[in-house]
Amino acid sequence: MDIYVGNLPYSTQDADLQGAFSAHGTVTSAKVISDRETGRSKGFGFVEMPNASEANQAIEALNGTDMGGRAIKVNEAQPRKPRAPGGGGRGGW
């Protein structure tokens, strides 16, 4: 099960997420999302746990708890919505 973790302090590292969630079960991966250009954390991340009951227990236990002075938001990750085709226009000729 993929888990979304939001409102993370910008100082949070992958290992911090791994540690917080591993107390509730097996963690396959933990990743804090960072900006491509600056490398700075975007304040959210994803954790993958193979056991759904452990994942649900972790969501219940950690949602709203304090991490680095911020109340984190934890819930099941939703599938990414497809982006609209195309891109910027090329101006009027």
PyMOL Python script that loads the backbone (N, CA, C, O; Angstrom):
from pymol import cmd

cmd.read_pdbstr("""\
ATOM      1  N   MET A   1       0.848  -1.173   0.000  1.00  0.00           N
ATOM      2  CA  MET A   1       0.000   0.000   0.000  1.00  0.00           C
ATOM      3  C   MET A   1       0.893   1.236   0.000  1.00  0.00           C
ATOM      4  O   MET A   1       1.864   1.312   0.753  1.00  0.00           O
ATOM      5  N   ASP A   2       0.554   2.204  -0.852  1.00  0.00           N
ATOM      6  CA  ASP A   2       1.279   3.469  -0.900  1.00  0.00           C
ATOM      7  C   ASP A   2       0.607   4.464   0.035  1.00  0.00           C
ATOM      8  O   ASP A   2      -0.618   4.581   0.055  1.00  0.00           O
ATOM      9  N   ILE A   3       1.409   5.171   0.800  1.00  0.00           N
ATOM     10  CA  ILE A   3       0.917   6.115   1.792  1.00  0.00           C
ATOM     11  C   ILE A   3       1.487   7.497   1.491  1.00  0.00           C
ATOM     12  O   ILE A   3       2.687   7.655   1.264  1.00  0.00           O
ATOM     13  N   TYR A   4       0.605   8.493   1.493  1.00  0.00           N
ATOM     14  CA  TYR A   4       1.006   9.878   1.310  1.00  0.00           C
ATOM     15  C   TYR A   4       1.267  10.488   2.684  1.00  0.00           C
ATOM     16  O   TYR A   4       0.497  10.276   3.620  1.00  0.00           O
ATOM     17  N   VAL A   5       2.358  11.249   2.802  1.00  0.00           N
ATOM     18  CA  VAL A   5       2.685  11.936   4.050  1.00  0.00           C
ATOM     19  C   VAL A   5       2.927  13.405   3.702  1.00  0.00           C
ATOM     20  O   VAL A   5       3.880  13.736   2.997  1.00  0.00           O
ATOM     21  N   GLY A   6       2.052  14.283   4.206  1.00  0.00           N
ATOM     22  CA  GLY A   6       2.158  15.705   3.893  1.00  0.00           C
ATOM     23  C   GLY A   6       2.450  16.556   5.101  1.00  0.00           C
ATOM     24  O   GLY A   6       2.423  16.082   6.237  1.00  0.00           O
ATOM     25  N   ASN A   7       2.730  17.823   4.844  1.00  0.00           N
ATOM     26  CA  ASN A   7       3.058  18.826   5.864  1.00  0.00           C
ATOM     27  C   ASN A   7       4.341  18.462   6.616  1.00  0.00           C
ATOM     28  O   ASN A   7       4.473  18.723   7.812  1.00  0.00           O
ATOM     29  N   LEU A   8       5.271  17.858   5.894  1.00  0.00           N
ATOM     30  CA  LEU A   8       6.546  17.493   6.510  1.00  0.00           C
ATOM     31  C   LEU A   8       7.434  18.720   6.667  1.00  0.00           C
ATOM     32  O   LEU A   8       7.389  19.625   5.835  1.00  0.00           O
ATOM     33  N   PRO A   9       8.241  18.761   7.724  1.00  0.00           N
ATOM     34  CA  PRO A   9       9.239  19.822   7.826  1.00  0.00           C
ATOM     35  C   PRO A   9      10.210  19.686   6.647  1.00  0.00           C
ATOM     36  O   PRO A   9      10.501  18.574   6.207  1.00  0.00           O
ATOM     37  N   TYR A  10      10.703  20.803   6.143  1.00  0.00           N
ATOM     38  CA  TYR A  10      11.592  20.750   4.978  1.00  0.00           C
ATOM     39  C   TYR A  10      12.908  20.046   5.274  1.00  0.00           C
ATOM     40  O   TYR A  10      13.641  19.691   4.350  1.00  0.00           O
ATOM     41  N   SER A  11      13.214  19.843   6.535  1.00  0.00           N
ATOM     42  CA  SER A  11      14.454  19.161   6.910  1.00  0.00           C
ATOM     43  C   SER A  11      14.313  17.642   6.926  1.00  0.00           C
ATOM     44  O   SER A  11      15.300  16.938   7.139  1.00  0.00           O
ATOM     45  N   THR A  12      13.104  17.122   6.707  1.00  0.00           N
ATOM     46  CA  THR A  12      12.872  15.674   6.775  1.00  0.00           C
ATOM     47  C   THR A  12      13.622  14.944   5.664  1.00  0.00           C
ATOM     48  O   THR A  12      13.615  15.362   4.506  1.00  0.00           O
ATOM     49  N   GLN A  13      14.261  13.857   6.042  1.00  0.00           N
ATOM     50  CA  GLN A  13      14.999  13.010   5.104  1.00  0.00           C
ATOM     51  C   GLN A  13      14.257  11.679   4.921  1.00  0.00           C
ATOM     52  O   GLN A  13      13.368  11.344   5.704  1.00  0.00           O
ATOM     53  N   ASP A  14      14.631  10.928   3.885  1.00  0.00           N
ATOM     54  CA  ASP A  14      14.035   9.614   3.632  1.00  0.00           C
ATOM     55  C   ASP A  14      14.142   8.718   4.863  1.00  0.00           C
ATOM     56  O   ASP A  14      13.192   8.016   5.210  1.00  0.00           O
ATOM     57  N   ALA A  15      15.298   8.743   5.520  1.00  0.00           N
ATOM     58  CA  ALA A  15      15.525   7.884   6.693  1.00  0.00           C
ATOM     59  C   ALA A  15      14.581   8.246   7.842  1.00  0.00           C
ATOM     60  O   ALA A  15      14.193   7.374   8.619  1.00  0.00           O
ATOM     61  N   ASP A  16      14.210   9.524   7.954  1.00  0.00           N
ATOM     62  CA  ASP A  16      13.279   9.941   9.006  1.00  0.00           C
ATOM     63  C   ASP A  16      11.909   9.304   8.783  1.00  0.00           C
ATOM     64  O   ASP A  16      11.286   8.807   9.721  1.00  0.00           O
ATOM     65  N   LEU A  17      11.448   9.324   7.533  1.00  0.00           N
ATOM     66  CA  LEU A  17      10.160   8.681   7.209  1.00  0.00           C
ATOM     67  C   LEU A  17      10.240   7.183   7.461  1.00  0.00           C
ATOM     68  O   LEU A  17       9.340   6.593   8.058  1.00  0.00           O
ATOM     69  N   GLN A  18      11.321   6.578   7.001  1.00  0.00           N
ATOM     70  CA  GLN A  18      11.521   5.137   7.186  1.00  0.00           C
ATOM     71  C   GLN A  18      11.437   4.779   8.670  1.00  0.00           C
ATOM     72  O   GLN A  18      10.775   3.808   9.038  1.00  0.00           O
ATOM     73  N   GLY A  19      12.098   5.550   9.509  1.00  0.00           N
ATOM     74  CA  GLY A  19      12.110   5.275  10.943  1.00  0.00           C
ATOM     75  C   GLY A  19      10.739   5.416  11.580  1.00  0.00           C
ATOM     76  O   GLY A  19      10.345   4.588  12.401  1.00  0.00           O
ATOM     77  N   ALA A  20      10.011   6.459  11.207  1.00  0.00           N
ATOM     78  CA  ALA A  20       8.691   6.693  11.798  1.00  0.00           C
ATOM     79  C   ALA A  20       7.713   5.576  11.446  1.00  0.00           C
ATOM     80  O   ALA A  20       6.929   5.145  12.292  1.00  0.00           O
ATOM     81  N   PHE A  21       7.757   5.111  10.205  1.00  0.00           N
ATOM     82  CA  PHE A  21       6.794   4.102   9.767  1.00  0.00           C
ATOM     83  C   PHE A  21       7.224   2.681  10.101  1.00  0.00           C
ATOM     84  O   PHE A  21       6.370   1.810  10.264  1.00  0.00           O
ATOM     85  N   SER A  22       8.511   2.425  10.207  1.00  0.00           N
ATOM     86  CA  SER A  22       8.970   1.061  10.495  1.00  0.00           C
ATOM     87  C   SER A  22       8.575   0.615  11.897  1.00  0.00           C
ATOM     88  O   SER A  22       8.577  -0.582  12.186  1.00  0.00           O
ATOM     89  N   ALA A  23       8.235   1.561  12.772  1.00  0.00           N
ATOM     90  CA  ALA A  23       7.750   1.199  14.107  1.00  0.00           C
ATOM     91  C   ALA A  23       6.391   0.511  14.025  1.00  0.00           C
ATOM     92  O   ALA A  23       5.955  -0.112  14.992  1.00  0.00           O
ATOM     93  N   HIS A  24       5.715   0.619  12.874  1.00  0.00           N
ATOM     94  CA  HIS A  24       4.380   0.045  12.708  1.00  0.00           C
ATOM     95  C   HIS A  24       4.343  -1.129  11.739  1.00  0.00           C
ATOM     96  O   HIS A  24       3.275  -1.686  11.485  1.00  0.00           O
ATOM     97  N   GLY A  25       5.492  -1.510  11.196  1.00  0.00           N
ATOM     98  CA  GLY A  25       5.532  -2.655  10.286  1.00  0.00           C
ATOM     99  C   GLY A  25       6.661  -2.523   9.276  1.00  0.00           C
ATOM    100  O   GLY A  25       7.526  -1.654   9.390  1.00  0.00           O
ATOM    101  N   THR A  26       6.632  -3.405   8.289  1.00  0.00           N
ATOM    102  CA  THR A  26       7.661  -3.444   7.266  1.00  0.00           C
ATOM    103  C   THR A  26       7.479  -2.303   6.275  1.00  0.00           C
ATOM    104  O   THR A  26       6.380  -2.077   5.767  1.00  0.00           O
ATOM    105  N   VAL A  27       8.559  -1.591   6.008  1.00  0.00           N
ATOM    106  CA  VAL A  27       8.546  -0.500   5.034  1.00  0.00           C
ATOM    107  C   VAL A  27       9.397  -0.913   3.839  1.00  0.00           C
ATOM    108  O   VAL A  27      10.580  -1.220   3.981  1.00  0.00           O
ATOM    109  N   THR A  28       8.773  -0.918   2.653  1.00  0.00           N
ATOM    110  CA  THR A  28       9.493  -1.262   1.428  1.00  0.00           C
ATOM    111  C   THR A  28      10.316  -0.080   0.939  1.00  0.00           C
ATOM    112  O   THR A  28      11.467  -0.244   0.534  1.00  0.00           O
ATOM    113  N   SER A  29       9.724   1.120   0.976  1.00  0.00           N
ATOM    114  CA  SER A  29      10.453   2.320   0.577  1.00  0.00           C
ATOM    115  C   SER A  29       9.855   3.551   1.255  1.00  0.00           C
ATOM    116  O   SER A  29       8.681   3.572   1.625  1.00  0.00           O
ATOM    117  N   ALA A  30      10.688   4.565   1.405  1.00  0.00           N
ATOM    118  CA  ALA A  30      10.259   5.845   1.973  1.00  0.00           C
ATOM    119  C   ALA A  30      11.000   6.926   1.211  1.00  0.00           C
ATOM    120  O   ALA A  30      12.229   6.914   1.140  1.00  0.00           O
ATOM    121  N   LYS A  31      10.249   7.869   0.637  1.00  0.00           N
ATOM    122  CA  LYS A  31      10.861   8.888  -0.218  1.00  0.00           C
ATOM    123  C   LYS A  31      10.251  10.255   0.035  1.00  0.00           C
ATOM    124  O   LYS A  31       9.039  10.434  -0.089  1.00  0.00           O
ATOM    125  N   VAL A  32      11.092  11.221   0.391  1.00  0.00           N
ATOM    126  CA  VAL A  32      10.680  12.612   0.507  1.00  0.00           C
ATOM    127  C   VAL A  32      10.857  13.227  -0.879  1.00  0.00           C
ATOM    128  O   VAL A  32      11.923  13.101  -1.482  1.00  0.00           O
ATOM    129  N   ILE A  33       9.826  13.886  -1.381  1.00  0.00           N
ATOM    130  CA  ILE A  33       9.876  14.464  -2.720  1.00  0.00           C
ATOM    131  C   ILE A  33      10.589  15.816  -2.661  1.00  0.00           C
ATOM    132  O   ILE A  33      10.296  16.654  -1.809  1.00  0.00           O
ATOM    133  N   SER A  34      11.528  16.006  -3.584  1.00  0.00           N
ATOM    134  CA  SER A  34      12.278  17.259  -3.614  1.00  0.00           C
ATOM    135  C   SER A  34      12.157  17.935  -4.968  1.00  0.00           C
ATOM    136  O   SER A  34      11.890  17.292  -5.983  1.00  0.00           O
ATOM    137  N   ASP A  35      12.356  19.231  -4.961  1.00  0.00           N
ATOM    138  CA  ASP A  35      12.306  20.033  -6.175  1.00  0.00           C
ATOM    139  C   ASP A  35      13.470  19.650  -7.088  1.00  0.00           C
ATOM    140  O   ASP A  35      14.603  19.513  -6.629  1.00  0.00           O
ATOM    141  N   ARG A  36      13.190  19.477  -8.377  1.00  0.00           N
ATOM    142  CA  ARG A  36      14.237  19.065  -9.313  1.00  0.00           C
ATOM    143  C   ARG A  36      15.353  20.089  -9.437  1.00  0.00           C
ATOM    144  O   ARG A  36      16.527  19.731  -9.537  1.00  0.00           O
ATOM    145  N   GLU A  37      14.988  21.350  -9.430  1.00  0.00           N
ATOM    146  CA  GLU A  37      15.987  22.392  -9.668  1.00  0.00           C
ATOM    147  C   GLU A  37      16.790  22.758  -8.422  1.00  0.00           C
ATOM    148  O   GLU A  37      18.006  22.935  -8.492  1.00  0.00           O
ATOM    149  N   THR A  38      16.110  22.871  -7.284  1.00  0.00           N
ATOM    150  CA  THR A  38      16.807  23.320  -6.074  1.00  0.00           C
ATOM    151  C   THR A  38      17.254  22.176  -5.178  1.00  0.00           C
ATOM    152  O   THR A  38      18.168  22.345  -4.371  1.00  0.00           O
ATOM    153  N   GLY A  39      16.621  21.007  -5.308  1.00  0.00           N
ATOM    154  CA  GLY A  39      16.935  19.886  -4.443  1.00  0.00           C
ATOM    155  C   GLY A  39      16.299  19.993  -3.072  1.00  0.00           C
ATOM    156  O   GLY A  39      16.476  19.110  -2.233  1.00  0.00           O
ATOM    157  N   ARG A  40      15.551  21.082  -2.834  1.00  0.00           N
ATOM    158  CA  ARG A  40      14.898  21.303  -1.540  1.00  0.00           C
ATOM    159  C   ARG A  40      13.621  20.470  -1.448  1.00  0.00           C
ATOM    160  O   ARG A  40      12.914  20.287  -2.439  1.00  0.00           O
ATOM    161  N   SER A  41      13.340  19.977  -0.264  1.00  0.00           N
ATOM    162  CA  SER A  41      12.135  19.191  -0.023  1.00  0.00           C
ATOM    163  C   SER A  41      10.898  20.002  -0.376  1.00  0.00           C
ATOM    164  O   SER A  41      10.857  21.213  -0.157  1.00  0.00           O
ATOM    165  N   LYS A  42       9.887  19.329  -0.923  1.00  0.00           N
ATOM    166  CA  LYS A  42       8.614  19.981  -1.222  1.00  0.00           C
ATOM    167  C   LYS A  42       7.639  19.865  -0.047  1.00  0.00           C
ATOM    168  O   LYS A  42       6.525  20.384  -0.115  1.00  0.00           O
ATOM    169  N   GLY A  43       8.050  19.190   1.025  1.00  0.00           N
ATOM    170  CA  GLY A  43       7.214  19.109   2.222  1.00  0.00           C
ATOM    171  C   GLY A  43       6.253  17.937   2.224  1.00  0.00           C
ATOM    172  O   GLY A  43       5.338  17.892   3.046  1.00  0.00           O
ATOM    173  N   PHE A  44       6.444  16.986   1.320  1.00  0.00           N
ATOM    174  CA  PHE A  44       5.629  15.776   1.335  1.00  0.00           C
ATOM    175  C   PHE A  44       6.450  14.606   0.827  1.00  0.00           C
ATOM    176  O   PHE A  44       7.520  14.777   0.242  1.00  0.00           O
ATOM    177  N   GLY A  45       5.920  13.406   1.065  1.00  0.00           N
ATOM    178  CA  GLY A  45       6.620  12.212   0.630  1.00  0.00           C
ATOM    179  C   GLY A  45       5.684  11.030   0.558  1.00  0.00           C
ATOM    180  O   GLY A  45       4.485  11.152   0.805  1.00  0.00           O
ATOM    181  N   PHE A  46       6.245   9.879   0.216  1.00  0.00           N
ATOM    182  CA  PHE A  46       5.477   8.654   0.079  1.00  0.00           C
ATOM    183  C   PHE A  46       6.198   7.510   0.769  1.00  0.00           C
ATOM    184  O   PHE A  46       7.425   7.410   0.738  1.00  0.00           O
ATOM    185  N   VAL A  47       5.409   6.656   1.387  1.00  0.00           N
ATOM    186  CA  VAL A  47       5.938   5.463   2.046  1.00  0.00           C
ATOM    187  C   VAL A  47       5.194   4.272   1.464  1.00  0.00           C
ATOM    188  O   VAL A  47       3.980   4.326   1.273  1.00  0.00           O
ATOM    189  N   GLU A  48       5.914   3.208   1.185  1.00  0.00           N
ATOM    190  CA  GLU A  48       5.294   1.987   0.672  1.00  0.00           C
ATOM    191  C   GLU A  48       5.442   0.879   1.709  1.00  0.00           C
ATOM    192  O   GLU A  48       6.543   0.562   2.159  1.00  0.00           O
ATOM    193  N   MET A  49       4.292   0.298   2.076  1.00  0.00           N
ATOM    194  CA  MET A  49       4.276  -0.818   3.024  1.00  0.00           C
ATOM    195  C   MET A  49       3.526  -1.978   2.371  1.00  0.00           C
ATOM    196  O   MET A  49       2.404  -1.791   1.902  1.00  0.00           O
ATOM    197  N   PRO A  50       4.125  -3.174   2.331  1.00  0.00           N
ATOM    198  CA  PRO A  50       3.504  -4.301   1.629  1.00  0.00           C
ATOM    199  C   PRO A  50       2.276  -4.882   2.333  1.00  0.00           C
ATOM    200  O   PRO A  50       1.408  -5.458   1.677  1.00  0.00           O
ATOM    201  N   ASN A  51       2.193  -4.741   3.648  1.00  0.00           N
ATOM    202  CA  ASN A  51       1.084  -5.310   4.408  1.00  0.00           C
ATOM    203  C   ASN A  51       0.026  -4.225   4.650  1.00  0.00           C
ATOM    204  O   ASN A  51       0.298  -3.238   5.333  1.00  0.00           O
ATOM    205  N   ALA A  52      -1.175  -4.407   4.094  1.00  0.00           N
ATOM    206  CA  ALA A  52      -2.230  -3.391   4.184  1.00  0.00           C
ATOM    207  C   ALA A  52      -2.663  -3.124   5.624  1.00  0.00           C
ATOM    208  O   ALA A  52      -2.939  -1.977   5.978  1.00  0.00           O
ATOM    209  N   SER A  53      -2.727  -4.155   6.454  1.00  0.00           N
ATOM    210  CA  SER A  53      -3.171  -3.924   7.830  1.00  0.00           C
ATOM    211  C   SER A  53      -2.122  -3.132   8.612  1.00  0.00           C
ATOM    212  O   SER A  53      -2.483  -2.281   9.425  1.00  0.00           O
ATOM    213  N   GLU A  54      -0.832  -3.395   8.383  1.00  0.00           N
ATOM    214  CA  GLU A  54       0.222  -2.612   9.020  1.00  0.00           C
ATOM    215  C   GLU A  54       0.189  -1.173   8.515  1.00  0.00           C
ATOM    216  O   GLU A  54       0.387  -0.233   9.285  1.00  0.00           O
ATOM    217  N   ALA A  55      -0.061  -1.006   7.219  1.00  0.00           N
ATOM    218  CA  ALA A  55      -0.128   0.338   6.629  1.00  0.00           C
ATOM    219  C   ALA A  55      -1.285   1.130   7.236  1.00  0.00           C
ATOM    220  O   ALA A  55      -1.124   2.298   7.589  1.00  0.00           O
ATOM    221  N   ASN A  56      -2.453   0.492   7.357  1.00  0.00           N
ATOM    222  CA  ASN A  56      -3.601   1.168   7.954  1.00  0.00           C
ATOM    223  C   ASN A  56      -3.348   1.521   9.413  1.00  0.00           C
ATOM    224  O   ASN A  56      -3.774   2.576   9.884  1.00  0.00           O
ATOM    225  N   GLN A  57      -2.658   0.645  10.123  1.00  0.00           N
ATOM    226  CA  GLN A  57      -2.299   0.921  11.513  1.00  0.00           C
ATOM    227  C   GLN A  57      -1.352   2.124  11.588  1.00  0.00           C
ATOM    228  O   GLN A  57      -1.491   2.974  12.468  1.00  0.00           O
ATOM    229  N   ALA A  58      -0.403   2.189  10.674  1.00  0.00           N
ATOM    230  CA  ALA A  58       0.533   3.310  10.650  1.00  0.00           C
ATOM    231  C   ALA A  58      -0.189   4.621  10.336  1.00  0.00           C
ATOM    232  O   ALA A  58       0.104   5.654  10.938  1.00  0.00           O
ATOM    233  N   ILE A  59      -1.134   4.577   9.389  1.00  0.00           N
ATOM    234  CA  ILE A  59      -1.907   5.773   9.036  1.00  0.00           C
ATOM    235  C   ILE A  59      -2.670   6.272  10.256  1.00  0.00           C
ATOM    236  O   ILE A  59      -2.642   7.461  10.574  1.00  0.00           O
ATOM    237  N   GLU A  60      -3.353   5.354  10.938  1.00  0.00           N
ATOM    238  CA  GLU A  60      -4.132   5.725  12.133  1.00  0.00           C
ATOM    239  C   GLU A  60      -3.238   6.293  13.229  1.00  0.00           C
ATOM    240  O   GLU A  60      -3.584   7.280  13.877  1.00  0.00           O
ATOM    241  N   ALA A  61      -2.083   5.658  13.429  1.00  0.00           N
ATOM    242  CA  ALA A  61      -1.204   6.060  14.522  1.00  0.00           C
ATOM    243  C   ALA A  61      -0.474   7.376  14.253  1.00  0.00           C
ATOM    244  O   ALA A  61      -0.225   8.141  15.185  1.00  0.00           O
ATOM    245  N   LEU A  62      -0.126   7.652  12.986  1.00  0.00           N
ATOM    246  CA  LEU A  62       0.736   8.790  12.695  1.00  0.00           C
ATOM    247  C   LEU A  62       0.015  10.029  12.176  1.00  0.00           C
ATOM    248  O   LEU A  62       0.568  11.126  12.249  1.00  0.00           O
ATOM    249  N   ASN A  63      -1.190   9.889  11.659  1.00  0.00           N
ATOM    250  CA  ASN A  63      -1.908  11.042  11.123  1.00  0.00           C
ATOM    251  C   ASN A  63      -2.139  12.076  12.232  1.00  0.00           C
ATOM    252  O   ASN A  63      -2.697  11.761  13.283  1.00  0.00           O
ATOM    253  N   GLY A  64      -1.704  13.302  11.981  1.00  0.00           N
ATOM    254  CA  GLY A  64      -1.882  14.377  12.951  1.00  0.00           C
ATOM    255  C   GLY A  64      -0.804  14.467  14.018  1.00  0.00           C
ATOM    256  O   GLY A  64      -0.826  15.385  14.837  1.00  0.00           O
ATOM    257  N   THR A  65       0.137  13.532  14.023  1.00  0.00           N
ATOM    258  CA  THR A  65       1.194  13.587  15.034  1.00  0.00           C
ATOM    259  C   THR A  65       2.239  14.644  14.671  1.00  0.00           C
ATOM    260  O   THR A  65       2.316  15.094  13.528  1.00  0.00           O
ATOM    261  N   ASP A  66       3.029  15.024  15.655  1.00  0.00           N
ATOM    262  CA  ASP A  66       4.041  16.051  15.478  1.00  0.00           C
ATOM    263  C   ASP A  66       5.330  15.455  14.936  1.00  0.00           C
ATOM    264  O   ASP A  66       5.846  14.469  15.464  1.00  0.00           O
ATOM    265  N   MET A  67       5.844  16.069  13.869  1.00  0.00           N
ATOM    266  CA  MET A  67       7.158  15.691  13.349  1.00  0.00           C
ATOM    267  C   MET A  67       7.912  17.001  13.097  1.00  0.00           C
ATOM    268  O   MET A  67       7.564  17.751  12.186  1.00  0.00           O
ATOM    269  N   GLY A  68       8.904  17.265  13.871  1.00  0.00           N
ATOM    270  CA  GLY A  68       9.686  18.483  13.710  1.00  0.00           C
ATOM    271  C   GLY A  68       8.883  19.759  13.902  1.00  0.00           C
ATOM    272  O   GLY A  68       9.161  20.775  13.265  1.00  0.00           O
ATOM    273  N   GLY A  69       7.888  19.708  14.780  1.00  0.00           N
ATOM    274  CA  GLY A  69       7.083  20.887  15.058  1.00  0.00           C
ATOM    275  C   GLY A  69       5.899  21.090  14.132  1.00  0.00           C
ATOM    276  O   GLY A  69       5.235  22.124  14.200  1.00  0.00           O
ATOM    277  N   ARG A  70       5.622  20.120  13.264  1.00  0.00           N
ATOM    278  CA  ARG A  70       4.492  20.221  12.341  1.00  0.00           C
ATOM    279  C   ARG A  70       3.598  18.992  12.476  1.00  0.00           C
ATOM    280  O   ARG A  70       4.085  17.874  12.646  1.00  0.00           O
ATOM    281  N   ALA A  71       2.287  19.209  12.398  1.00  0.00           N
ATOM    282  CA  ALA A  71       1.333  18.097  12.444  1.00  0.00           C
ATOM    283  C   ALA A  71       1.257  17.496  11.048  1.00  0.00           C
ATOM    284  O   ALA A  71       0.743  18.121  10.120  1.00  0.00           O
ATOM    285  N   ILE A  72       1.772  16.277  10.905  1.00  0.00           N
ATOM    286  CA  ILE A  72       1.809  15.664   9.575  1.00  0.00           C
ATOM    287  C   ILE A  72       0.446  15.099   9.182  1.00  0.00           C
ATOM    288  O   ILE A  72      -0.361  14.726  10.033  1.00  0.00           O
ATOM    289  N   LYS A  73       0.215  15.046   7.891  1.00  0.00           N
ATOM    290  CA  LYS A  73      -1.019  14.488   7.343  1.00  0.00           C
ATOM    291  C   LYS A  73      -0.649  13.166   6.683  1.00  0.00           C
ATOM    292  O   LYS A  73       0.220  13.119   5.812  1.00  0.00           O
ATOM    293  N   VAL A  74      -1.311  12.100   7.100  1.00  0.00           N
ATOM    294  CA  VAL A  74      -0.987  10.766   6.600  1.00  0.00           C
ATOM    295  C   VAL A  74      -2.265  10.094   6.123  1.00  0.00           C
ATOM    296  O   VAL A  74      -3.232   9.975   6.876  1.00  0.00           O
ATOM    297  N   ASN A  75      -2.267   9.654   4.866  1.00  0.00           N
ATOM    298  CA  ASN A  75      -3.403   8.891   4.346  1.00  0.00           C
ATOM    299  C   ASN A  75      -2.973   8.027   3.167  1.00  0.00           C
ATOM    300  O   ASN A  75      -1.842   8.123   2.688  1.00  0.00           O
ATOM    301  N   GLU A  76      -3.884   7.190   2.711  1.00  0.00           N
ATOM    302  CA  GLU A  76      -3.572   6.331   1.576  1.00  0.00           C
ATOM    303  C   GLU A  76      -3.378   7.208   0.347  1.00  0.00           C
ATOM    304  O   GLU A  76      -4.174   8.107   0.078  1.00  0.00           O
ATOM    305  N   ALA A  77      -2.313   6.935  -0.393  1.00  0.00           N
ATOM    306  CA  ALA A  77      -2.013   7.727  -1.590  1.00  0.00           C
ATOM    307  C   ALA A  77      -3.050   7.432  -2.670  1.00  0.00           C
ATOM    308  O   ALA A  77      -3.467   6.290  -2.867  1.00  0.00           O
ATOM    309  N   GLN A  78      -3.450   8.490  -3.356  1.00  0.00           N
ATOM    310  CA  GLN A  78      -4.398   8.357  -4.461  1.00  0.00           C
ATOM    311  C   GLN A  78      -3.607   8.251  -5.760  1.00  0.00           C
ATOM    312  O   GLN A  78      -2.516   8.812  -5.869  1.00  0.00           O
ATOM    313  N   PRO A  79      -4.153   7.528  -6.756  1.00  0.00           N
ATOM    314  CA  PRO A  79      -3.446   7.444  -8.041  1.00  0.00           C
ATOM    315  C   PRO A  79      -3.281   8.829  -8.655  1.00  0.00           C
ATOM    316  O   PRO A  79      -4.133   9.703  -8.495  1.00  0.00           O
ATOM    317  N   ARG A  80      -2.202   9.003  -9.338  1.00  0.00           N
ATOM    318  CA  ARG A  80      -1.917  10.283  -9.972  1.00  0.00           C
ATOM    319  C   ARG A  80      -2.899  10.527 -11.111  1.00  0.00           C
ATOM    320  O   ARG A  80      -3.168   9.636 -11.917  1.00  0.00           O
ATOM    321  N   LYS A  81      -3.427  11.736 -11.165  1.00  0.00           N
ATOM    322  CA  LYS A  81      -4.370  12.075 -12.229  1.00  0.00           C
ATOM    323  C   LYS A  81      -3.596  12.332 -13.509  1.00  0.00           C
ATOM    324  O   LYS A  81      -2.531  12.948 -13.477  1.00  0.00           O
ATOM    325  N   PRO A  82      -4.120  11.864 -14.640  1.00  0.00           N
ATOM    326  CA  PRO A  82      -3.404  12.097 -15.900  1.00  0.00           C
ATOM    327  C   PRO A  82      -3.361  13.586 -16.238  1.00  0.00           C
ATOM    328  O   PRO A  82      -4.308  14.327 -15.973  1.00  0.00           O
ATOM    329  N   ARG A  83      -2.282  13.992 -16.805  1.00  0.00           N
ATOM    330  CA  ARG A  83      -2.116  15.388 -17.194  1.00  0.00           C
ATOM    331  C   ARG A  83      -2.755  15.619 -18.547  1.00  0.00           C
ATOM    332  O   ARG A  83      -2.857  14.705 -19.365  1.00  0.00           O
ATOM    333  N   ALA A  84      -3.180  16.839 -18.775  1.00  0.00           N
ATOM    334  CA  ALA A  84      -3.769  17.196 -20.064  1.00  0.00           C
ATOM    335  C   ALA A  84      -2.684  17.148 -21.130  1.00  0.00           C
ATOM    336  O   ALA A  84      -1.539  17.522 -20.875  1.00  0.00           O
ATOM    337  N   PRO A  85      -3.045  16.686 -22.331  1.00  0.00           N
ATOM    338  CA  PRO A  85      -2.059  16.628 -23.403  1.00  0.00           C
ATOM    339  C   PRO A  85      -1.668  18.026 -23.868  1.00  0.00           C
ATOM    340  O   PRO A  85      -2.367  19.007 -23.613  1.00  0.00           O
ATOM    341  N   GLY A  86      -0.564  18.085 -24.538  1.00  0.00           N
ATOM    342  CA  GLY A  86      -0.139  19.368 -25.087  1.00  0.00           C
ATOM    343  C   GLY A  86       0.803  20.074 -24.162  1.00  0.00           C
ATOM    344  O   GLY A  86       1.374  19.480 -23.247  1.00  0.00           O
ATOM    345  N   GLY A  87       0.953  21.309 -24.404  1.00  0.00           N
ATOM    346  CA  GLY A  87       1.842  22.124 -23.594  1.00  0.00           C
ATOM    347  C   GLY A  87       1.602  23.554 -23.977  1.00  0.00           C
ATOM    348  O   GLY A  87       0.568  23.892 -24.552  1.00  0.00           O
ATOM    349  N   GLY A  88       2.528  24.368 -23.669  1.00  0.00           N
ATOM    350  CA  GLY A  88       2.381  25.772 -24.002  1.00  0.00           C
ATOM    351  C   GLY A  88       2.214  25.972 -25.503  1.00  0.00           C
ATOM    352  O   GLY A  88       2.711  25.171 -26.295  1.00  0.00           O
ATOM    353  N   GLY A  89       1.528  27.016 -25.892  1.00  0.00           N
ATOM    354  CA  GLY A  89       1.341  27.303 -27.313  1.00  0.00           C
ATOM    355  C   GLY A  89       2.559  27.988 -27.886  1.00  0.00           C
ATOM    356  O   GLY A  89       3.503  28.318 -27.168  1.00  0.00           O
ATOM    357  N   ARG A  90       2.526  28.198 -29.190  1.00  0.00           N
ATOM    358  CA  ARG A  90       3.662  28.841 -29.852  1.00  0.00           C
ATOM    359  C   ARG A  90       3.302  30.215 -30.401  1.00  0.00           C
ATOM    360  O   ARG A  90       3.935  30.699 -31.339  1.00  0.00           O
ATOM    361  N   GLY A  91       2.304  30.830 -29.829  1.00  0.00           N
ATOM    362  CA  GLY A  91       1.988  32.190 -30.220  1.00  0.00           C
ATOM    363  C   GLY A  91       1.270  32.271 -31.568  1.00  0.00           C
ATOM    364  O   GLY A  91       1.282  31.318 -32.348  1.00  0.00           O
ATOM    365  N   GLY A  92       0.668  33.380 -31.821  1.00  0.00           N
ATOM    366  CA  GLY A  92      -0.087  33.539 -33.067  1.00  0.00           C
ATOM    367  C   GLY A  92       0.768  33.996 -34.222  1.00  0.00           C
ATOM    368  O   GLY A  92       1.471  35.002 -34.130  1.00  0.00           O
ATOM    369  N   TRP A  93       0.705  33.261 -35.297  1.00  0.00           N
ATOM    370  CA  TRP A  93       1.434  33.626 -36.515  1.00  0.00           C
ATOM    371  C   TRP A  93       0.516  34.343 -37.433  1.00  0.00           C
ATOM    372  O   TRP A  93       0.922  34.744 -38.524  1.00  0.00           O
TER     373      TRP A  93
END
""", "prot")
cmd.dss("prot")
cmd.show_as("cartoon", "prot")
cmd.util.cbc("prot")
cmd.orient("prot")
